Amino acid sequence: MHHVSFLQDLAVVMIVAAVVTIIFRQLKQPVVLGYILAGVIIGPHTPPFPLISDQHTIETLSELGVIFLMFALGLEFSLRKLTQVGVTALVAAAFEILFMVWVGYQLGLAFGWNTMDSVFLGAILSISSTTIIIKALEEIGKTRERFAQLIFGILIVEDILAILMIAMLSAFATTGELGVGEVAATVGRLSAFLGVLLVAGLILVPRLLNYVAKFKSNEMLLVTVTGLCFGVSLLAVKLGYSVALGAFLIGAIIAEARQIAQIEDLMHPVRDLFSAVFFVSIGLLIDPALLVQYWLPILVITLAVIVGKVLTCFFGTFIAGNDLKSSMRVGMGLAQIGEFSFIIAALGLSLKVTSGFLYPIAVAVSALTTLTTPYLIRSSDSAVGLLVRWMPPGLVTSLNAYTEWVGGLSANRGRKSAGVFLRKWGWQIALNLLLIAAVFIAAVYFKDHGRDWAWVPEVPGGQNGWKGAIWLAAMVVSLPMIIAAVRKWQAFGMLVSEMSVSRAAGGERTPAIRAVISQTLFVAGCAGLLLYLLVLSSALLPSRNLLAVLAVVLAGTVVLLRRAFIKVHSKVQIALQQTLSEPPAQRREGESRHGDGRGQVAETPALPALLREAQLVMVQVSDDSPVAGKLIAEIQLRTLTGASIVGIERMAEGANVINPGVSEELKAGDTVLLLGTEGQIVEAKKVFGG
């Protein structure tokens, strides 16, 4: 009869949620509050009797809500946007987390709680709620505004830091102290997981979705993206991370696909369904009697969350170079706690190191701050107005000048080409080192567990032979990244030497001095890379005799297959750059269309006078053309050249496309009709490869 109980619980949740949210819609109140109130109404603590018979089922459904909400956030917030708000996100998140951990710890001590309760309270208060903020911003239609993108960036950094915090709290709760080595290992494993998942996902997922989209089936596309969402979320859990992190990462990867607009439309109702269950489950945990018993700590902590988060996020956002209005909006949008706070509170209970009252207090504070969040976001502009009127005019002028100064610094950094190359190569070297670390982490796991798997063949030499085989395989897999890192570091050293020694300073000895600096940096980098590989290999190294033999085999492999490794790495790098350099069609403004919309471009009498300088030219799309297989929006023809595509003759299909839209794909064999001036047509032909 379990299925009947499940159906009854789900029916109660959805019926009560529907009724309450309809009432809240009529009252023009945030629907999130209706969901939470629905949970309180049907919860086990509300008389006359509980309406939910299996709360564990509802908790499972709420986990699905978290997955879909985080997945939707990833779809909304692409990796390009993260790079645009990266500095702001790091600064604001660091200010907020450090300050709120300290505030929570001090509040716990002031209430007379023990040290562990106080530490966990600080961690609970430090993380804002992604799900609540998404809902609140969606209801007021602000998800695509600048301040919302800043909020999303801060939330992403917070979620990543929350995972580190959970790992550190686990170690602290178990041992009573926090080891630097364990923290460093945790950071390394998380970085490797993020790097490998993002690189592999950006190369494979958009191409998989392009293949699925050819069938023009919404069902296939929905099932595929849902499978990717759950698969990566499961992978994250298996590796000891949060399902929320896995769901967000795969959403951000899918956001780079060309079908993103269609995917968002398909996922929206699914996400709304499970997010409703998530917020109802929060209400189920609220005990009105407990609120009465701990009303003073709850109110004090709630006030501390609102004031502390508004101030720290406002200050951090402003320090990073944002204006007063955006900074205040960010601060007032992040003044709540949510799902990660519940996870941290539950961790304390599971480890039996925190008191039983801490989790219900966290839920109550989350509920109260959820109630205030929509109103804070709506009143942020008024708060900025009051702040500006209250401050002296000279101070306002100085603050605005600071914002312009920081913005000018960013613009100047972008114009220094040598610095741009150094940062670009530095990131590429770091990414290769990260991928190498991921390979060796996987190799160590395989070394410890692989021999128990039935499909793994027996390796001669016992444990020593097994370790040698794993080490050799890890080195061979890492060779493309190792060779690429060495080549990039060599170029890095040459550029640094040219920047550091000018001809005016070095005179005739300039080339020799530059060569010494370049070679010194190269040798030091290679030595550092060798030490890095030795550290990663420490758990895999076999005996000295076997290691010597394997080193010879590895050296021979490098000599024979070096060019092949370089070619493989180059193809992967090109594929990654193609994904990141081609924005999805719906994320750009469409190109303007020309003609009268009926295909009679040349027959309108006023056209020759209107476009006296215009030309109509036919261009063939060859098999090796750069535009073959791309959408019109992707090639950005009008943006780059000023010319427009007004017709496509598709001989293979016996069809003509007049005034094609930006989502039309250009195929090999098409004959394209271009409209533009003589100069525009010349530039357009270059885009087509002519």
PyMOL commands that set and color helices and strands:
alter all, ss='L'
color gray80, all
select helices_A, chain A and resi 2-26+31-42+55-76+79-84+86-110+115-126+130-139+146-175+180-213+218-238+243-254+260-284+288-293+295-319+324-333+339-350+358-378+380-390+393-415+417-452+462-500+503-537+544-581+585-587+607-610+632-635+637-641+678-687
alter helices_A, ss='H'
color red, helices_A
select strands_A, chain A and resi 615-620+644-650+655-658+671-676
alter strands_A, ss='S'
color yellow, strands_A
deselect
rebuild
show_as cartoon
